[in-house]
Amino acid sequence: MDADGPEVRILVNTNVSMSRHKAAAQAVHAALAAFGIPHGRVVVLGGRPDEVAAMDAVVRDAGRTEVAPGTLTAGATVVR
């Protein structure tokens, strides 16, 4: 992640009843669309730390809000 890059703000409609996984997927759709990145279906699931670490791209948190710095929080892989 580029800490000097633009901040990305995503709003999830609080009037819509969604699971946290569905809301996360919708947030990913919004982020990809904001940067003009073509994509298909987005699936958000829970995973064990070893599964997350094995993904093609991983996110380690900066530690400014809820979790300790360097915490592995998410991963992504593109399936073609």
C-alpha positions as CSV (number, residue, x, y, z in Angstrom):
1,M,0.0,0.0,0.0
2,D,1.1,3.5,-0.8
3,A,0.7,5.6,2.4
4,D,1.2,8.7,0.4
5,G,-1.5,7.8,-2.2
6,P,-5.1,9.2,-2.2
7,E,-7.4,8.3,0.7
8,V,-10.3,6.1,-0.6
9,R,-13.6,6.6,1.2
10,I,-16.4,4.0,0.8
11,L,-19.9,4.4,2.2
12,V,-22.0,1.3,2.7
13,N,-25.8,2.0,2.7
14,T,-26.9,1.5,6.3
15,N,-30.6,1.3,5.2
16,V,-29.9,-2.0,3.4
17,S,-29.8,-5.2,5.5
18,M,-26.7,-7.2,4.4
19,S,-24.3,-9.7,6.0
20,R,-20.8,-8.3,6.8
21,H,-19.4,-10.4,3.9
22,K,-21.9,-9.0,1.4
23,A,-21.2,-5.5,2.6
24,A,-17.5,-6.1,2.3
25,A,-18.0,-7.4,-1.3
26,Q,-20.0,-4.3,-2.2
27,A,-17.3,-2.1,-0.8
28,V,-14.7,-3.9,-2.9
29,H,-16.9,-3.4,-6.0
30,A,-17.1,0.3,-5.2
31,A,-13.3,0.6,-4.7
32,L,-12.5,-1.2,-8.0
33,A,-15.1,0.9,-9.9
34,A,-13.6,4.1,-8.4
35,F,-10.3,3.3,-9.9
36,G,-11.8,2.0,-13.2
37,I,-10.6,-1.5,-12.7
38,P,-12.8,-4.0,-14.7
39,H,-13.8,-7.0,-12.6
40,G,-16.4,-9.7,-12.3
41,R,-17.9,-11.3,-9.2
42,V,-16.4,-10.4,-5.8
43,V,-16.6,-13.1,-3.0
44,V,-15.6,-12.2,0.5
45,L,-15.0,-15.1,3.0
46,G,-13.3,-15.6,6.3
47,G,-10.0,-17.3,6.3
48,R,-7.3,-18.6,8.7
49,P,-4.1,-16.5,8.9
50,D,-2.2,-19.0,6.9
51,E,-4.8,-19.0,4.1
52,V,-4.8,-15.1,4.1
53,A,-1.0,-15.0,4.0
54,A,-1.0,-17.3,0.9
55,M,-3.1,-15.0,-1.2
56,D,-1.5,-13.1,-4.1
57,A,-1.9,-9.7,-2.4
58,V,-2.1,-9.2,1.3
59,V,-2.9,-6.2,3.5
60,R,-1.1,-5.5,6.8
61,D,-2.8,-2.8,8.8
62,A,-1.0,0.5,9.6
63,G,-2.3,0.3,13.2
64,R,-3.9,3.7,13.4
65,T,-7.4,2.6,14.5
66,E,-8.5,-0.8,15.6
67,V,-5.7,-3.3,15.3
68,A,-1.9,-3.4,16.0
69,P,0.5,-2.2,13.3
70,G,1.4,-4.9,10.9
71,T,-1.6,-7.1,11.6
72,L,-2.5,-9.3,8.6
73,T,-6.1,-8.3,7.9
74,A,-7.0,-9.4,4.4
75,G,-5.8,-11.0,1.2
76,A,-6.9,-11.3,-2.4
77,T,-6.4,-13.5,-5.4
78,V,-7.8,-13.1,-8.9
79,V,-9.3,-16.3,-10.2
80,R,-9.6,-16.4,-14.0
